[in-house]
């Protein structure tokens, strides 16, 4: 019998980023016992890497902005595969969530008259992103962390959840271990909120933190929850490409929002060459007009560098593939050129983009106030994830909720920059609110001792195989998976490559039963990786199978063998579920008809 320690709470939040902390705050405010489990230290969640700002239609910089414009921008960016109810709630509630954050102590940049300053960002019609220089995520986490601690929420740091626990169809808790000593822990809870973020680390080049492995999406899937839109992976157009040690590290879209431009090796602003029809009426046709837009001219149209991320990333890849890229396989992002337009440009850039200045100066030896940056696409975000109810964030598994990047629906086929941080606030709050209400009316379930022992035995199995000659190295499997996903399920996809990727993934699944590690359980990276492989491979398979199913190109999903949009696929979401045999099933689910009042708003805003 394996020993373990048990903790009892009404609501368990897995994840300590923006969504997890906002959920914990709301649940605690409802008077229930709340615990937050984070696999790193509190305050180190990937949300701190968010730079550009929080999208909310405050209307502080341009009073023409309102929730209806934000709602329509979100749907247009998502190629109309969004859950319209989620997009409506998000657009309506984001301003209140931002003001609430300010009231809790967040210090935003200010307009001349003292209101929260908002900046331009890709896909947003008006300046909409409330920001703190280019360190907005850090300010958000600091504020939420402080508020959470003062509410008395229990925080379990450096813990990893291995599996969710069920009684029949209902969630009753979670099984995990503490990373420091490797001791097993059981969390007995009436409701569980998954807020574990994204999955960028299943790709070779990513802007994501080490812990973004898709674990929460996988935990929910194996607990019976339905996934949707897994084919839609966002490759942020601007990640660092040199030196190799920092390849993929994010360069905020705020650089382009402040006037930064993209050029190829001939110095040409190539984004003017390819503007989608749906954005043509809103996009500038000359460089001067684009500059005026970034400086707040309400009569100017936005520059093509501020088109949606999926489109900008594909344009950059085209320049690189056709031989017009930079020396290290990227293109140039130039903010230094604004010295031609404004006095004291150096001080202006360092004030507006302090993290970017420091990042390039320290890591690449580049002074962005004097020279252009080399940039290229990097795996950044997944629009898909766990399917949730728009209002409550409940999944298809009773007692299990999800919020933030691991939950799907809001963003459709492509996410607009800045919508992620407001997503965390709006739906983190809702998940906490409804999870607490569920916990109050639901009696505690019973933990199945046999199930716990089976999970513990499986978790320790890599040690049992440690001395076997047939044992598989977990790091090698992880590395090969990342290579296959990068090469075969990347920005540009084909049916043959996706089929090949699935074949590789099936082989990796078979190898999991042979993965081995040595040493003891305390701070053992080999063991941690061995346990994480199940989640990484599950999510990789879901992405590849959904991408193979969607025979069209839309948003973050581009099929070279089906380069056009399909009217038929524009009416369906790809859903994934685990069947009774344990196999992954893929189905097409018809989208419900949009409410008439919301359709009218979309028609008016076109």
C-alpha positions in Angstrom: 0.0 0.0 0.0 1.3 3.4 -1.0 1.1 6.1 1.7 -0.3 9.5 0.9 -1.5 12.6 2.7 -5.1 13.9 2.2 -6.3 17.5 2.1 -10.0 18.4 2.3 -11.4 21.5 0.5 -14.7 22.6 -1.1 -13.0 24.0 -4.2 -9.6 22.9 -5.6 -8.0 25.2 -8.2 -5.3 23.6 -10.3 -3.1 26.4 -11.6 -1.9 29.7 -10.1 -1.9 32.0 -13.2 -4.4 34.8 -13.8 -7.4 32.5 -14.3 -6.6 30.3 -11.3 -6.0 33.1 -8.9 -9.1 35.0 -10.0 -11.2 31.9 -9.6 -9.8 31.3 -6.1 -10.6 34.9 -5.1 -14.2 34.6 -6.2 -14.7 31.1 -4.7 -13.2 32.3 -1.4 -15.4 35.4 -1.4 -18.4 33.0 -1.6 -17.4 31.6 1.8 -16.2 28.1 0.8 -12.8 26.5 1.6 -10.4 27.0 -1.4 -7.0 25.6 -2.2 -4.7 26.5 -5.1 -2.2 24.0 -6.4 0.7 25.3 -8.4 3.6 23.3 -9.8 6.0 26.2 -9.5 6.3 28.9 -6.9 3.4 31.3 -6.4 4.0 34.3 -8.7 5.9 32.3 -11.3 3.0 31.2 -13.5 3.2 31.8 -17.2 0.8 34.8 -17.0 3.8 36.9 -15.9 5.1 36.6 -19.5 2.1 38.4 -20.9 3.4 41.8 -22.0 1.1 43.8 -24.2 -2.0 44.4 -22.1 -5.5 43.6 -21.2 -8.2 44.0 -23.9 -11.2 45.9 -22.5 -13.5 48.4 -24.2 -13.0 51.2 -21.6 -13.0 53.9 -24.3 -10.4 56.0 -22.5 -8.3 56.7 -25.6 -11.0 56.5 -28.3 -14.6 57.0 -27.1 -16.0 55.2 -30.1 -15.0 51.9 -28.5 -17.7 49.8 -26.7 -18.5 46.2 -26.0 -20.2 45.7 -29.3 -17.1 46.7 -31.3 -15.0 44.4 -29.1 -17.4 41.6 -29.5 -17.4 41.9 -33.3 -13.6 42.2 -33.4 -13.3 39.0 -31.4 -15.7 37.1 -33.7 -14.0 38.4 -36.9 -10.6 37.4 -35.5 -11.9 34.0 -34.6 -13.3 33.5 -38.1 -16.8 33.2 -36.5 -16.2 29.8 -34.9 -16.3 31.4 -31.5 -18.9 30.6 -28.8 -20.8 33.8 -29.3 -22.2 33.8 -25.7 -18.6 33.7 -24.3 -17.6 36.5 -26.7 -20.6 38.6 -25.5 -19.8 38.0 -21.8 -16.1 38.7 -22.3 -16.7 42.0 -24.2 -19.3 43.2 -21.7 -17.5 42.2 -18.5 -13.9 43.0 -19.3 -14.1 46.7 -18.4 -15.4 45.9 -14.9 -12.7 43.3 -14.4 -10.0 45.7 -15.3 -11.3 48.5 -13.0 -11.6 45.9 -10.3 -8.0 44.9 -10.8 -7.1 48.6 -10.5 -9.1 48.9 -7.3 -7.1 46.0 -5.9 -3.8 47.9 -6.5 -2.7 47.3 -10.1 -0.9 50.4 -11.4 -1.6 50.9 -15.1 0.0 53.4 -17.4 -2.1 56.7 -17.5 -3.5 59.1 -20.0 -2.7 62.8 -19.5 -6.0 63.2 -17.6 -5.2 60.3 -15.3 -7.3 57.5 -16.8 -6.0 54.0 -17.7 -4.0 54.3 -20.9 -4.9 51.9 -23.8 -2.7 51.0 -26.7 -3.3 49.6 -30.3 -3.0 45.9 -30.9 -3.5 43.5 -33.8 -7.1 42.9 -34.8 -8.6 45.5 -32.5 -10.3 48.4 -34.2 -9.5 51.0 -31.5 -6.8 51.3 -28.9 -8.1 48.8 -26.3 -5.3 47.3 -24.3 -4.8 48.6 -20.7 -1.2 48.1 -20.0 1.8 48.6 -17.6 4.6 49.2 -20.1 5.3 45.8 -21.5 5.0 44.0 -18.2 1.2 43.8 -17.8 1.1 40.1 -16.9 3.5 40.6 -14.1 1.5 43.4 -12.6 -1.7 41.3 -12.9 -0.1 38.3 -11.1 1.3 40.5 -8.4 -2.0 42.1 -7.7 -4.0 38.9 -7.8 -1.4 37.0 -5.7 -1.5 39.7 -3.0 -5.3 39.7 -2.9 -5.4 35.8 -2.8 -3.0 35.6 0.1 -4.9 38.2 2.2 -8.1 36.2 1.7 -6.4 33.2 3.5 -6.6 30.8 0.5 -4.5 27.7 1.0 -1.6 27.6 -1.5 0.3 24.4 -2.3 3.5 25.3 -4.1 5.6 23.0 -6.2 2.9 20.3 -6.4 1.9 18.5 -9.5 -1.4 16.8 -10.2 -1.2 13.4 -11.9 -4.8 12.5 -12.2 -8.3 13.6 -11.3 -10.4 11.4 -9.1 -14.1 10.4 -9.7 -17.0 8.8 -8.1 -19.1 7.5 -10.9 -19.3 10.4 -13.4 -18.6 13.1 -10.7 -15.3 14.7 -9.8 -14.3 14.2 -6.2 -10.7 15.4 -6.1 -7.2 15.0 -7.5 -4.1 12.9 -7.0 -0.6 14.4 -7.1 2.8 14.7 -5.5 5.0 17.5 -4.1 8.0 18.1 -6.3 10.5 18.7 -3.5 10.2 15.2 -1.8 8.1 13.3 -4.3 5.5 12.4 -1.6 2.0 11.6 -2.8 -1.0 13.9 -2.0 -4.7 13.4 -2.4 -7.0 16.5 -2.6 -10.6 15.7 -1.6 -12.9 18.4 -3.1 -16.5 18.9 -4.1 -15.5 21.0 -7.2 -12.2 21.2 -9.2 -11.2 24.1 -11.5 -8.6 23.4 -14.2 -6.6 26.6 -14.9 -3.3 25.2 -16.1 -2.7 27.3 -19.1 -1.4 26.2 -22.5 0.6 23.5 -24.2 3.4 25.3 -26.1 6.1 22.9 -24.8 5.0 20.1 -27.0 6.6 22.1 -29.8 10.3 22.7 -30.3 10.1 26.5 -30.6 7.7 28.1 -28.1 7.2 31.3 -26.1 5.7 29.2 -23.3 7.2 28.5 -19.9 8.5 25.0 -19.0 5.3 24.0 -17.3 3.0 24.7 -20.3 2.6 21.0 -21.4 -1.2 20.8 -21.8 -1.5 18.9 -18.6 -4.9 20.4 -17.6 -6.4 19.7 -21.0 -5.2 16.1 -20.7 -6.4 15.7 -17.1 -9.9 16.8 -18.1 -9.9 14.6 -21.2 -9.0 11.5 -19.3 -11.7 12.4 -16.7 -14.3 12.3 -19.5 -14.5 15.9 -20.5 -15.0 16.9 -24.1 -12.4 18.9 -26.0 -13.1 21.3 -28.9 -11.1 23.3 -31.5 -7.8 21.6 -30.7 -6.6 22.1 -34.3 -6.3 25.9 -33.7 -2.8 26.6 -32.4 -1.6 30.2 -32.5 2.0 30.8 -33.7 2.8 34.3 -32.5 4.5 36.1 -35.4 7.3 37.7 -33.3 9.6 35.5 -31.2 13.3 35.8 -30.9 15.3 33.8 -33.4 18.9 34.5 -32.2 20.9 33.4 -30.3 19.7 29.8 -30.3 19.4 29.6 -26.5 16.5 32.1 -26.5 14.8 31.0 -29.8 11.1 31.4 -29.4 11.1 33.9 -26.5 8.2 36.3 -27.0 8.5 39.8 -28.4 5.3 41.7 -27.5 2.9 42.8 -30.1 3.1 46.1 -28.3 6.3 46.9 -30.3 4.1 47.0 -33.5 1.4 48.9 -31.5 3.9 51.6 -30.7 4.9 52.0 -34.4 7.3 49.0 -35.0 7.3 47.7 -38.6 8.2 44.4 -40.3 10.8 44.4 -43.1 12.4 41.7 -45.2 16.1 41.6 -46.1 15.6 44.1 -48.9 14.1 46.6 -46.4 10.5 46.2 -47.9 7.5 46.4 -45.6 6.0 43.2 -47.0 2.8 43.2 -44.9 1.4 45.8 -47.4 1.5 43.0 -50.0 -1.1 40.8 -48.5 -4.1 42.2 -46.7 -7.2 39.9 -46.3 -10.4 41.0 -47.9 -12.2 41.0 -44.6 -9.7 43.6 -43.2 -9.1 45.6 -46.3 -11.5 48.4 -45.4 -9.8 48.9 -42.0 -6.2 48.7 -43.1 -4.0 51.6 -44.2 -2.7 51.6 -47.8 0.4 53.7 -47.1 3.1 53.9 -44.5 2.3 57.5 -43.4 -1.3 56.7 -42.6 -0.2 53.6 -40.6 2.1 55.7 -38.5 -0.6 58.3 -37.8 -2.9 55.4 -36.6 -0.3 54.3 -34.0 -0.1 57.9 -32.8 -3.8 58.1 -32.1 -5.2 59.7 -35.3 -8.9 58.6 -35.2 -9.2 59.2 -39.0 -6.3 56.9 -39.9 -6.5 53.1 -40.6 -4.3 50.6 -38.9 -1.0 49.5 -40.4 -0.9 45.9 -41.8 1.6 44.9 -39.1 -1.4 45.0 -36.8 -3.5 42.4 -38.7 -4.3 39.2 -36.8 -1.5 37.0 -35.6 -2.2 34.0 -37.8 -2.0 36.1 -40.9 1.1 38.0 -39.9 2.9 34.7 -39.0 2.1 33.2 -42.4 3.4 36.3 -44.2 6.6 36.1 -42.2 7.0 32.4 -43.1 6.5 33.2 -46.8 9.3 35.8 -46.7 11.6 33.4 -45.0 10.8 30.4 -47.4 11.2 32.6 -50.5 14.7 33.7 -49.5 13.9 37.2 -48.2 14.6 36.5 -44.6 17.2 37.7 -42.1 20.6 35.9 -41.6 19.3 33.7 -38.7 16.0 32.6 -40.3 13.6 35.4 -39.4 12.6 38.9 -40.6 13.3 42.3 -39.2 11.1 44.1 -36.6 12.2 47.7 -36.5 11.1 50.2 -33.8 14.3 52.3 -34.1 13.0 53.9 -37.3 10.6 56.1 -35.3 13.5 58.5 -34.6 12.6 59.9 -38.0 9.2 60.8 -36.6 9.6 61.9 -33.0 12.3 63.7 -30.9 13.8 61.8 -28.0 12.9 58.4 -29.6 15.4 56.5 -27.5 13.9 57.6 -24.2 10.4 57.0 -25.7 11.2 53.4 -26.7 12.8 52.6 -23.3 9.8 54.0 -21.4 7.2 52.3 -23.5 9.0 49.0 -24.0 11.4 48.5 -21.0 11.3 44.7 -21.0 12.0 44.5 -24.7 14.9 46.9 -24.5 16.4 44.9 -21.6 15.6 41.5 -23.2 17.5 42.2 -26.5 20.3 44.1 -24.8 21.1 41.4 -22.4 20.3 38.3 -24.4 21.2 39.2 -28.0 23.5 42.3 -27.7 21.0 44.3 -29.7 20.0 47.9 -28.9 16.4 48.2 -30.2 16.6 52.0 -30.0 19.3 51.8 -32.7 18.8 48.7 -34.8 16.2 46.2 -35.9 15.4 42.9 -34.1 15.4 39.6 -35.9 12.0 37.8 -35.3 10.2 34.7 -36.4 7.0 32.8 -35.5 6.9 30.9 -32.2 4.3 28.5 -30.7 2.3 30.7 -28.4 -1.3 29.8 -27.6 -4.0 27.2 -28.2 -7.5 28.4 -29.0 -8.8 24.9 -28.4 -9.1 23.1 -25.1 -11.8 21.9 -22.7 -15.3 22.6 -23.8 -17.2 24.6 -21.1 -20.6 26.1 -20.5 -20.3 29.8 -21.5 -21.9 31.1 -18.3 -20.6 28.7 -15.6 -17.4 27.3 -17.1 -18.6 23.8 -16.1 -17.2 21.1 -18.4 -19.2 18.0 -19.6 -17.9 16.2 -16.4 -20.0 17.2 -13.3 -17.9 19.0 -10.7 -15.1 19.9 -13.1 -14.7 23.5 -14.3 -12.1 25.1 -16.6 -11.0 28.7 -17.2 -8.2 30.5 -19.1 -6.2 29.1 -22.0 -7.0 25.5 -21.2 -10.7 26.2 -21.7 -12.1 26.6 -25.3 -14.8 28.6 -27.0 -14.1 32.3 -26.6 -11.4 32.7 -29.3 -12.7 30.5 -32.1 -10.1 29.9 -34.8 -7.7 32.7 -33.7 -7.2 34.8 -30.6 -6.7 38.5 -30.7 -3.8 39.9 -28.7 -4.8 41.1 -25.2 -8.0 39.0 -25.2 -6.2 36.3 -23.2 -5.6 38.5 -20.1 -9.2 39.7 -20.0 -10.3 36.1 -20.7 -8.5 35.1 -17.5 -10.2 37.7 -15.4 -13.8 37.3 -16.8 -14.0 33.6 -16.9 -11.7 33.0 -13.9 -14.2 35.0 -11.9 -17.1 33.0 -13.4 -15.5 29.6 -12.8 -14.9 30.5 -9.1 -18.4 31.8 -8.6 -20.1 28.8 -10.1 -17.7 26.2 -8.6 -18.4 27.6 -5.2 -22.2 27.5 -5.8 -21.9 23.9 -7.0 -19.8 23.0 -3.9 -22.4 24.5 -1.6 -25.2 22.4 -2.9 -23.2 19.2 -3.6 -22.3 16.7 -0.8 -18.7 15.5 -0.8 -18.1 12.4 -2.8 -16.1 9.4 -1.6 -12.5 8.8 -2.7 -12.0 5.3 -4.1 -9.0 3.8 -2.3 -8.4 1.3 -5.0 -8.3 4.0 -7.7 -5.7 5.9 -5.7 -3.5 2.9 -5.2 -3.6 2.1 -9.0 -2.6 5.7 -9.9 0.2 5.6 -7.4 1.5 2.3 -8.7 1.5 3.6 -12.3 3.2 6.8 -11.2 6.1 4.8 -9.5 6.4 2.3 -12.4 9.2 4.3 -14.2 11.4 3.6 -11.1 10.7 -0.1 -11.3 12.0 0.0 -14.9 15.0 2.1 -14.1 17.5 -0.7 -14.3 15.9 -2.4 -17.3 17.8 -2.5 -20.6 14.4 -2.0 -22.3 13.7 1.2 -20.4 13.0 4.3 -22.6 14.6 7.7 -21.8 11.7 10.2 -21.1 13.8 13.1 -22.3 14.5 11.5 -25.7 10.8 10.8 -26.2 9.9 14.4 -25.3 12.5 15.8 -27.7 11.3 13.6 -30.5 7.7 14.6 -29.9 8.6 18.3 -30.0 10.5 17.8 -33.3 7.6 15.9 -34.9 5.0 18.5 -33.8 7.2 21.3 -35.0 7.9 19.7 -38.4 4.5 18.0 -39.1 1.8 19.9 -37.2 3.2 23.5 -37.5 2.1 26.7 -39.2 1.6 25.0 -42.6 0.1 21.5 -42.6 -0.8 18.8 -45.1 -2.9 15.7 -44.8 0.1 13.4 -45.4 2.2 15.2 -42.8 -0.6 15.0 -40.2 -1.1 11.3 -40.9 2.7 10.8 -40.4 2.5 12.8 -37.2 -0.3 10.6 -35.8 1.8 7.5 -36.6 4.7 8.9 -34.6 2.4 9.9 -31.7 0.9 6.3 -31.6 4.5 5.0 -31.4 5.3 7.4 -28.6 2.1 6.3 -26.7 3.4 2.7 -26.8 6.8 3.8 -25.5 5.2 5.4 -22.4 4.7 2.0 -20.9 8.5 1.4 -21.1 9.7 4.8 -19.9 12.2 4.6 -17.1 14.0 6.8 -14.5 16.5 6.4 -11.7 17.4 8.0 -8.5 15.0 9.0 -5.7 11.6 10.8 -5.8 12.8 14.2 -4.6 13.3 16.8 -7.3 13.7 14.2 -10.0 13.4 15.8 -13.5 13.5 12.3 -15.1 10.5 11.2 -13.1 8.6 14.4 -13.6 9.1 14.2 -17.4 8.1 10.5 -17.4 4.8 11.4 -15.8 4.3 14.5 -18.0 4.7 12.5 -21.2 1.1 11.1 -21.0 -0.3 14.7 -21.0 2.0 15.9 -23.8 1.3 13.0 -26.0 -2.5 13.1 -25.4 -2.6 16.8 -26.3 -0.4 16.3 -29.4 -2.7 13.5 -30.6 -5.8 15.7 -30.1 -4.2 18.5 -32.1 -3.1 16.3 -35.0 -6.4 14.4 -35.3 -8.5 17.5 -35.2 -6.2 19.2 -37.8 -6.5 16.1 -40.1 -10.3 16.3 -39.7 -10.6 20.0 -40.6 -10.1 20.0 -44.4 -9.9 23.7 -44.9 -7.7 26.7 -43.8 -9.1 29.0 -41.1 -7.4 31.1 -38.4 -4.6 29.3 -36.8 -5.1 26.2 -38.9 -3.6 26.3 -42.4 -3.8 23.3 -44.7 -1.6 23.6 -47.8 -3.7 20.9 -49.4 -6.9 22.8 -48.6 -5.8 26.4 -48.7 -9.3 28.0 -48.8 -12.1 28.4 -46.3 -14.9 25.9 -46.5 -18.5 27.1 -45.9 -19.3 23.6 -44.5 -16.4 23.6 -42.0 -17.3 27.2 -41.1 -20.4 25.8 -39.4 -18.8 23.1 -37.3 -16.4 22.7 -34.3 -14.2 19.6 -34.1 -14.9 17.8 -30.9 -12.8 15.1 -29.2 -13.7 12.7 -26.5 -12.3 9.5 -24.9 -14.6 6.5 -25.6 -15.3 3.5 -23.4 -12.4 1.6 -24.8 -10.0 4.5 -24.0 -9.6 5.5 -27.7 -9.7 9.1 -28.9 -12.8 9.9 -31.0 -13.2 12.8 -33.3 -16.5 14.2 -34.4 -17.9 17.3 -36.1 -20.4 19.3 -34.1 -22.7 21.8 -35.8 -22.5 25.3 -34.3 -25.8 26.6 -32.8 -27.3 29.5 -34.7 -26.2 32.9 -33.4 -28.8 34.8 -31.4 -30.7 37.3 -33.5 -29.6 40.3 -31.4 -26.0 39.3 -31.6 -26.2 38.7 -35.4 -27.7 42.2 -35.8 -24.7 43.7 -34.0 -22.3 41.8 -36.3 -24.2 43.0 -39.4 -24.1 46.6 -38.2 -20.3 46.5 -37.5 -19.3 45.1 -40.8 
